[in-house]
């Protein structure tokens, strides 16, 4: 089991490996022009990319592509996780409810539109417009965006917001004229200020990007980037070995292990900002009289499953066990909260106390996209639950957008696998936001949680926030609204012709890649 210190050591882990066959044969672009290896980098992901509209997707891979094209006002340094300037050069709180940002001068969107305070105002107002039907509810506290001058903007809040500056790191700015004219077609015509611009969008197959030659910052080494959708890990592995792709992002642990004798491929693993757990319908959204309404049942499930064995034998160590919905890399993480002990007999006793001595039947929606070896882990979880009398039927879903629709519709109970990326924010509160009873994603309704969460959300005292976040984690551990699992370790298998560190945050940042 990892503690916080060993987790941070693990985040730098790189395993050298290698492959057979020639890699990275020359590819051709849509005009038939030969594209050299140093001109194109191809990454394969299992998760599909149905849209590039930042307001209409919460999925990680689409947002990774968006982050190559568009930029936020602020950013994280990938290593230190400290806030750094991006499209805003500086920021300061005028008072507790007014954030002023000074914008970078001379920046243009790739279509020639100027980036200025009006673009910031437009982007926020588009998100908050009900007609947009945005899935982004992060900026509810922003009541107005005030344009002071072309390079100065103020965000006016209805109350202090402890996460505001961090949330600005994942909020891409949009060009007003193009976005308004594109309407629903923005999904396939996205324009931004970033190091790449969209070249072609082939639904279900590929999003091809090309270098933005007018980019204000350091231009990326590769002229083109291809985000290719390849759902099968076996196909990803075959494509990597045959040279059709440079990076396979969704290999199974056993496949990564099999590459150990191959000198042309390296395997990189880092804990990423993604927590895997199984939501339990404690609020009774799907079934008001269901067994998950009982805390003893939820605790029983956590005692019934041998998570350590799954991490060791199914994930082959590519996971860090969690005892709360909090990531070791996040501000406020309380390492003193230990995971539930594997104890099937205690689980049976708790089920008897709850009135289910013979167990019950339950459906588990297994969401596989983005979660390493989740399909295999779901089978192991079902076997463990069967041993204590809980008969699980697994329903597999691979499209995160479809999963989101089922979850928001209140139809995902009594159990559904969830991958919580905390919006890519290194703060415990970001991952807990979906447990607020006001959230469409929440299957948890707890008054004490809402009180504690509300207090930390408006606190400007870091030490007080740490205390409150610790109390929330203790409450979540006791109430067990989820079957706690692990922090996901990303596994990237990559050609040795590519120099790219792999990033532990939400975005791939392939603009940092270069030929080896």
VMD Tcl script that draws the C-alpha trace (Angstrom):
set ca {
  {0.00 0.00 0.00}
  {1.31 3.45 -0.90}
  {1.38 6.38 1.48}
  {1.64 9.94 0.21}
  {5.45 9.89 0.14}
  {5.77 6.62 -1.74}
  {2.98 7.72 -4.09}
  {4.97 10.79 -5.09}
  {8.05 8.64 -5.61}
  {6.00 6.31 -7.81}
  {4.82 9.22 -9.92}
  {8.28 9.38 -11.46}
  {8.43 5.70 -12.37}
  {9.61 4.88 -15.89}
  {10.06 1.27 -16.95}
  {12.28 0.70 -19.94}
  {10.93 -1.92 -22.29}
  {11.08 -2.69 -25.99}
  {9.51 -4.42 -29.06}
  {9.93 -6.46 -32.23}
  {9.52 -5.36 -35.78}
  {10.24 -2.03 -37.40}
  {8.48 0.95 -35.94}
  {7.12 4.19 -37.23}
  {6.93 3.68 -40.94}
  {6.38 6.88 -42.87}
  {2.74 8.00 -43.03}
  {0.90 10.09 -45.58}
  {-1.39 13.04 -45.08}
  {-4.67 13.65 -46.87}
  {-2.91 15.25 -49.83}
  {-0.64 12.28 -50.41}
  {2.46 14.15 -49.22}
  {4.91 11.94 -47.33}
  {5.08 12.83 -43.66}
  {8.34 11.97 -41.90}
  {8.52 10.42 -38.46}
  {9.55 13.75 -36.93}
  {6.55 15.48 -38.51}
  {3.78 13.29 -37.07}
  {3.02 11.72 -33.71}
  {0.09 9.32 -33.31}
  {-1.53 8.36 -30.00}
  {-4.23 5.70 -29.70}
  {-6.94 5.98 -27.04}
  {-9.86 3.68 -26.31}
  {-12.14 6.55 -25.32}
  {-14.02 8.03 -28.31}
  {-14.08 11.73 -29.18}
  {-17.69 12.59 -30.07}
  {-17.24 16.34 -29.71}
  {-14.61 19.03 -29.19}
  {-17.07 21.55 -27.76}
  {-15.61 22.21 -24.28}
  {-19.06 22.90 -22.87}
  {-20.54 19.63 -24.07}
  {-18.11 17.00 -22.81}
  {-16.64 16.07 -19.45}
  {-14.58 13.15 -20.82}
  {-10.80 13.14 -20.45}
  {-9.62 12.29 -23.99}
  {-11.76 14.96 -25.72}
  {-10.49 17.50 -23.18}
  {-6.93 16.37 -23.82}
  {-7.43 17.19 -27.50}
  {-9.11 20.47 -26.61}
  {-6.07 21.38 -24.48}
  {-3.83 21.04 -27.55}
  {-6.01 23.55 -29.44}
  {-7.30 25.92 -26.76}
  {-5.74 27.43 -23.67}
  {-6.94 28.47 -20.21}
  {-6.24 31.68 -18.36}
  {-4.01 29.87 -15.82}
  {-2.19 26.55 -15.83}
  {-0.48 24.06 -13.55}
  {3.22 23.40 -13.74}
  {3.13 19.64 -14.51}
  {5.90 18.86 -12.02}
  {5.38 21.25 -9.10}
  {1.58 21.43 -9.51}
  {1.79 25.15 -8.73}
  {-0.33 27.70 -10.57}
  {1.47 29.47 -13.42}
  {0.41 32.11 -15.97}
  {-1.05 31.12 -19.32}
  {-3.34 33.51 -21.20}
  {-3.43 35.62 -18.05}
  {-0.01 36.96 -17.06}
  {-1.05 37.78 -13.49}
  {-4.02 37.59 -11.16}
  {-5.00 39.11 -7.84}
  {-8.02 39.30 -5.58}
  {-9.25 42.88 -5.32}
  {-11.43 41.60 -2.49}
  {-12.83 38.19 -1.49}
  {-15.41 38.24 -4.27}
  {-13.50 39.98 -7.09}
  {-10.70 38.31 -9.03}
  {-8.79 40.55 -11.45}
  {-6.72 39.05 -14.26}
  {-4.21 40.84 -16.48}
  {-4.21 39.21 -19.91}
  {-1.25 38.46 -22.14}
  {-0.98 41.04 -24.93}
  {-0.61 40.30 -28.62}
  {-2.22 36.85 -28.54}
  {-4.52 35.83 -31.39}
  {-6.68 32.80 -32.02}
  {-5.51 30.60 -34.89}
  {-8.21 32.10 -37.15}
  {-6.87 35.62 -36.58}
  {-9.36 36.84 -33.97}
  {-7.81 38.76 -31.12}
  {-7.69 37.26 -27.66}
  {-8.79 39.95 -25.22}
  {-11.08 40.66 -22.30}
  {-14.15 40.44 -24.54}
  {-13.20 36.87 -25.45}
  {-13.00 35.98 -21.76}
  {-16.40 37.55 -21.13}
  {-17.90 35.72 -24.11}
  {-16.54 32.33 -23.00}
  {-18.00 32.63 -19.49}
  {-21.35 33.90 -20.73}
  {-21.59 31.07 -23.26}
  {-21.08 28.49 -20.51}
  {-23.68 30.13 -18.28}
  {-26.25 30.55 -21.05}
  {-28.95 27.87 -20.52}
  {-29.26 27.45 -24.29}
  {-25.69 26.12 -24.41}
  {-26.68 23.22 -22.11}
  {-23.16 23.19 -20.73}
  {-22.05 20.24 -18.60}
  {-19.64 22.61 -16.84}
  {-21.16 23.71 -13.54}
  {-17.86 24.88 -12.04}
  {-18.49 28.61 -12.27}
  {-21.87 28.99 -10.64}
  {-20.43 31.50 -8.19}
  {-19.39 33.86 -11.03}
  {-22.21 36.38 -11.31}
  {-20.64 38.69 -13.88}
  {-17.52 39.23 -16.00}
  {-16.43 42.85 -16.06}
  {-14.26 44.14 -18.91}
  {-12.00 46.82 -17.41}
  {-10.00 47.31 -20.61}
  {-8.76 45.13 -23.47}
  {-6.23 43.32 -21.27}
  {-7.93 43.45 -17.88}
  {-10.92 41.44 -16.77}
  {-12.64 40.94 -13.42}
  {-14.67 37.95 -12.28}
  {-17.37 39.02 -9.82}
  {-18.54 36.35 -7.38}
  {-21.61 35.97 -5.20}
  {-19.39 34.48 -2.48}
  {-15.71 33.52 -2.04}
  {-14.67 30.49 -4.10}
  {-11.67 28.55 -2.79}
  {-11.24 26.65 -6.07}
  {-11.72 29.47 -8.56}
  {-8.11 30.00 -9.68}
  {-7.54 26.25 -9.92}
  {-10.69 25.79 -11.99}
  {-9.39 28.41 -14.41}
  {-6.60 25.95 -15.34}
  {-9.09 23.65 -17.07}
  {-11.33 26.26 -18.70}
  {-10.39 26.92 -22.36}
  {-10.96 30.34 -23.89}
  {-12.96 30.57 -27.16}
  {-13.00 33.10 -30.04}
  {-16.34 34.96 -29.94}
  {-17.00 35.42 -33.65}
  {-16.07 31.91 -34.82}
  {-17.81 30.20 -31.90}
  {-21.03 32.15 -32.39}
  {-21.05 31.51 -36.13}
  {-20.21 27.81 -35.76}
  {-23.05 27.05 -33.37}
  {-23.43 23.28 -32.98}
  {-20.69 22.75 -35.58}
  {-18.12 23.88 -33.01}
  {-17.96 20.19 -32.08}
  {-15.89 19.61 -35.22}
  {-14.51 23.11 -35.98}
  {-12.95 24.17 -32.66}
  {-10.57 27.14 -32.76}
  {-8.22 28.29 -30.00}
  {-4.99 30.09 -29.18}
  {-3.02 26.90 -28.50}
  {0.08 25.29 -30.04}
  {-2.02 23.17 -32.42}
  {-5.08 23.82 -34.55}
  {-7.68 21.42 -35.85}
  {-6.98 20.00 -39.31}
  {-9.54 17.21 -39.74}
  {-12.20 15.57 -37.57}
  {-13.11 12.02 -38.57}
  {-15.82 10.84 -36.18}
  {-15.04 7.50 -34.57}
  {-11.56 7.32 -36.11}
  {-9.23 10.28 -35.79}
  {-8.80 13.90 -34.82}
  {-5.82 15.30 -36.72}
  {-4.13 18.48 -35.51}
  {-1.51 20.63 -37.20}
  {0.98 23.02 -35.68}
  {-0.27 26.57 -35.15}
  {2.52 28.49 -36.87}
  {1.25 31.78 -35.39}
  {1.35 30.44 -31.82}
  {2.48 33.04 -29.28}
  {4.53 30.57 -27.21}
  {7.07 27.84 -27.88}
  {6.04 25.95 -30.99}
  {5.74 22.16 -30.66}
  {8.34 19.89 -32.26}
  {5.86 17.76 -34.21}
  {4.09 19.33 -37.15}
  {1.02 17.11 -36.74}
  {-0.64 15.19 -33.93}
  {-3.13 12.38 -34.51}
  {-5.49 11.34 -31.74}
  {-6.75 8.00 -33.02}
  {-9.63 6.01 -31.51}
  {-8.68 2.36 -31.06}
  {-10.98 0.71 -28.51}
  {-9.27 -2.69 -28.27}
  {-6.04 -2.92 -26.22}
  {-4.99 -5.82 -28.44}
  {-5.35 -3.65 -31.55}
  {-3.46 -0.82 -29.88}
  {-0.59 -3.18 -29.08}
  {-0.52 -4.55 -32.63}
  {-0.58 -1.04 -34.10}
  {2.29 0.03 -31.85}
  {4.48 -2.96 -32.69}
  {3.80 -2.57 -36.42}
  {4.64 1.13 -36.37}
  {1.17 2.53 -37.13}
  {1.08 4.51 -33.89}
  {3.68 6.00 -31.55}
  {1.85 5.82 -28.20}
  {-0.65 3.24 -26.96}
  {-2.58 4.79 -24.06}
  {-4.79 1.91 -22.95}
  {-2.75 -1.27 -22.73}
  {-3.61 -3.86 -20.11}
  {-0.99 -4.41 -17.40}
  {-0.21 -7.88 -18.76}
  {0.39 -6.43 -22.22}
  {2.72 -3.76 -20.87}
  {4.60 -6.47 -18.99}
  {4.97 -8.52 -22.18}
  {6.99 -5.74 -23.83}
  {9.94 -6.23 -21.49}
  {12.21 -7.84 -24.11}
  {11.66 -5.24 -26.77}
  {14.27 -2.54 -27.41}
  {12.09 -0.27 -29.55}
  {9.32 0.39 -27.03}
  {9.38 1.96 -23.59}
  {6.63 1.62 -21.01}
  {5.88 4.65 -18.83}
  {3.63 4.45 -15.80}
  {2.57 7.32 -13.57}
  {-0.29 7.77 -11.11}
  {-2.73 10.00 -12.96}
  {-5.43 12.33 -11.67}
  {-8.13 9.69 -11.83}
  {-9.86 7.90 -8.94}
  {-11.74 4.67 -9.59}
  {-14.62 3.71 -7.32}
  {-18.08 2.16 -7.53}
  {-20.90 4.53 -6.66}
  {-23.57 3.06 -4.41}
  {-27.07 4.52 -4.62}
  {-27.29 5.66 -1.00}
  {-29.78 8.40 -1.97}
  {-32.18 5.89 -3.54}
  {-32.41 7.71 -6.87}
  {-32.85 4.50 -8.85}
  {-34.60 2.51 -6.12}
  {-35.93 4.47 -3.09}
  {-36.20 1.22 -1.11}
  {-32.98 -0.39 -2.36}
  {-30.39 -2.02 -0.09}
  {-27.79 0.69 -0.76}
  {-29.87 3.06 1.33}
  {-28.54 1.23 4.39}
  {-25.07 2.30 5.58}
  {-24.36 -1.18 6.95}
  {-24.85 -2.65 3.47}
  {-22.46 -0.13 1.96}
  {-19.86 -0.88 4.62}
  {-20.37 -4.61 4.02}
  {-19.55 -4.21 0.33}
  {-16.30 -2.47 1.22}
  {-15.31 -5.32 3.55}
  {-16.36 -7.98 1.02}
  {-13.99 -7.09 -1.82}
  {-10.27 -7.86 -1.70}
  {-9.05 -4.67 -3.36}
  {-5.39 -5.29 -2.47}
  {-5.52 -8.62 -4.30}
  {-7.10 -7.00 -7.36}
  {-4.41 -4.31 -7.46}
  {-1.68 -6.95 -7.15}
  {-3.05 -9.69 -9.40}
  {-5.29 -7.91 -11.92}
  {-3.66 -4.48 -12.13}
  {-0.15 -5.90 -11.50}
  {0.50 -3.04 -9.10}
  {-0.75 -0.27 -11.39}
  {-2.98 1.31 -8.75}
  {-2.80 3.06 -5.37}
  {-5.48 1.97 -2.92}
  {-7.80 4.65 -1.52}
  {-9.83 4.83 1.68}
  {-11.72 7.97 0.72}
  {-12.62 9.95 -2.39}
  {-9.35 11.87 -2.29}
  {-6.19 11.60 -4.37}
  {-2.71 11.51 -2.77}
  {-1.51 14.29 -5.10}
  {-4.29 16.68 -4.05}
  {-4.23 19.48 -1.52}
  {-6.07 18.35 1.62}
  {-5.44 14.61 1.20}
  {-5.53 12.91 4.63}
  {-3.20 9.90 4.57}
  {-4.34 8.80 8.04}
  {-7.63 7.49 6.63}
  {-6.98 3.84 5.88}
  {-8.90 1.64 3.42}
  {-11.47 -0.89 4.61}
  {-10.02 -4.20 5.76}
  {-10.88 -7.22 3.61}
  {-13.10 -9.30 5.93}
  {-15.83 -11.41 4.26}
  {-17.15 -12.66 7.60}
  {-17.62 -9.13 8.87}
  {-19.33 -8.30 5.58}
  {-21.81 -11.16 6.11}
  {-22.45 -10.02 9.68}
  {-23.16 -6.45 8.55}
  {-25.52 -7.72 5.85}
  {-27.40 -9.75 8.49}
  {-27.65 -6.71 10.76}
  {-29.03 -4.73 7.83}
  {-31.74 -7.34 7.18}
  {-30.08 -9.12 4.24}
  {-28.78 -12.41 5.73}
  {-29.19 -14.12 2.34}
  {-27.80 -11.21 0.34}
  {-29.54 -9.69 -2.68}
  {-29.24 -9.16 -6.43}
  {-27.74 -5.99 -7.90}
  {-26.69 -4.56 -11.24}
  {-23.23 -3.08 -11.71}
  {-22.62 -0.71 -14.62}
  {-18.96 -1.23 -15.48}
  {-17.50 1.82 -17.23}
  {-14.29 0.67 -18.87}
  {-13.09 3.76 -20.78}
  {-10.00 5.33 -19.22}
  {-9.77 2.95 -16.24}
  {-6.93 0.44 -16.55}
  {-8.14 -3.20 -16.60}
  {-11.56 -2.20 -15.25}
  {-13.42 -4.94 -17.13}
  {-11.24 -7.61 -15.51}
  {-11.46 -5.88 -12.12}
  {-15.27 -5.80 -12.33}
  {-15.33 -9.57 -12.75}
  {-13.10 -10.02 -9.69}
  {-15.32 -7.69 -7.65}
  {-18.43 -9.60 -8.69}
  {-16.80 -12.89 -7.60}
  {-15.93 -11.49 -4.18}
  {-19.44 -10.11 -3.68}
  {-20.92 -13.47 -4.69}
  {-19.04 -15.05 -1.78}
  {-21.05 -12.96 0.71}
  {-24.39 -13.50 -1.04}
  {-24.57 -10.46 -3.32}
  {-25.36 -11.64 -6.85}
  {-24.05 -9.06 -9.33}
  {-25.06 -8.68 -12.96}
  {-22.50 -6.66 -14.91}
  {-23.61 -4.24 -17.62}
  {-20.58 -2.97 -19.55}
  {-20.57 0.53 -21.06}
  {-17.59 1.96 -23.00}
  {-18.88 5.40 -24.00}
  {-18.38 7.90 -21.14}
  {-20.89 10.30 -22.69}
  {-23.60 7.62 -22.58}
  {-22.62 6.73 -19.01}
  {-22.93 10.39 -18.05}
  {-26.43 10.57 -19.48}
  {-27.53 7.50 -17.51}
  {-25.96 8.83 -14.31}
  {-27.46 12.31 -14.63}
  {-30.83 10.73 -15.37}
  {-30.83 8.93 -12.01}
  {-30.90 5.49 -13.64}
  {-27.40 4.25 -12.80}
  {-28.12 2.59 -9.45}
  {-27.67 0.55 -7.45}
  {-23.98 0.29 -8.40}
  {-21.99 1.98 -11.13}
  {-18.29 2.24 -11.83}
  {-17.03 5.80 -11.89}
  {-13.75 7.42 -12.91}
  {-13.38 10.72 -11.09}
  {-10.72 12.97 -12.62}
  {-11.57 15.82 -10.22}
  {-11.69 17.98 -13.35}
  {-7.89 17.75 -13.38}
  {-7.68 19.93 -10.25}
  {-5.16 19.10 -7.52}
  {-7.53 19.79 -4.63}
  {-9.64 17.24 -2.73}
  {-12.72 19.46 -2.97}
  {-12.73 19.21 -6.76}
  {-13.25 15.45 -6.65}
  {-15.94 15.74 -3.99}
  {-18.08 18.25 -5.85}
  {-20.08 15.52 -7.60}
  {-21.27 14.23 -4.22}
  {-23.20 17.40 -3.44}
  {-26.90 16.60 -3.32}
  {-27.46 19.45 -5.79}
  {-25.29 17.74 -8.43}
  {-26.92 15.72 -11.20}
  {-24.10 13.19 -10.78}
  {-24.76 12.66 -7.06}
  {-26.28 9.52 -5.56}
  {-25.40 10.73 -2.05}
  {-27.64 12.92 0.10}
  {-26.03 13.83 3.41}
  {-26.71 17.05 5.31}
  {-23.44 16.97 7.27}
  {-21.46 16.57 4.05}
  {-23.22 19.54 2.51}
  {-22.49 21.72 5.56}
  {-18.79 20.83 5.64}
  {-18.38 21.10 1.87}
  {-20.13 24.46 1.81}
  {-17.88 25.85 4.55}
  {-14.63 24.80 2.90}
  {-15.80 26.10 -0.47}
  {-15.90 29.70 0.77}
  {-12.93 29.56 3.15}
  {-9.82 31.55 2.21}
  {-7.76 30.00 5.05}
  {-5.72 27.00 3.74}
  {-5.27 25.44 7.19}
  {-8.98 25.67 7.94}
  {-9.73 24.12 4.57}
  {-7.35 21.23 5.31}
  {-9.20 20.56 8.57}
  {-12.60 20.66 6.89}
  {-11.46 18.45 4.01}
  {-10.11 15.93 6.51}
  {-13.45 15.86 8.31}
  {-15.22 15.29 4.99}
  {-12.93 12.37 4.15}
  {-13.61 10.81 7.56}
  {-17.34 11.23 7.00}
  {-17.15 9.71 3.51}
  {-15.16 6.76 4.82}
  {-17.78 6.10 7.51}
  {-20.83 6.62 5.29}
  {-19.29 4.61 2.43}
  {-21.32 6.11 -0.44}
  {-18.94 4.24 -2.74}
  {-17.00 1.00 -2.88}
  {-13.53 2.52 -2.56}
  {-11.01 1.27 -5.11}
  {-7.80 2.97 -6.24}
  {-6.04 5.89 -7.84}
  {-5.44 4.82 -11.44}
  {-1.91 4.50 -12.76}
  {-1.66 5.40 -16.42}
  {0.21 2.95 -18.65}
  {1.68 4.33 -21.86}
  {3.64 2.13 -24.24}
  {5.67 4.38 -26.52}
  {8.16 4.16 -29.34}
  {11.72 4.92 -28.27}
  {11.82 7.35 -31.22}
  {9.64 9.69 -29.12}
  {10.73 11.78 -26.14}
  {7.66 12.46 -24.00}
  {7.48 12.15 -20.21}
  {3.80 11.29 -19.83}
  {1.89 13.69 -17.61}
  {0.11 12.75 -14.37}
  {-2.60 15.38 -14.78}
  {-5.69 15.28 -16.94}
  {-4.13 16.31 -20.25}
  {-1.60 14.50 -22.47}
  {0.14 17.76 -23.46}
  {1.57 16.20 -26.62}
  {2.84 19.64 -27.54}
  {5.68 18.81 -25.12}
  {6.68 15.71 -27.13}
  {9.67 15.72 -29.44}
  {11.66 13.22 -31.47}
  {14.16 11.30 -29.34}
}
mol new
graphics top color blue
foreach p $ca { graphics top sphere $p radius 0.5 }
foreach p [lrange $ca 0 end-1] q [lrange $ca 1 end] { graphics top cylinder $p $q radius 0.2 }
display resetview
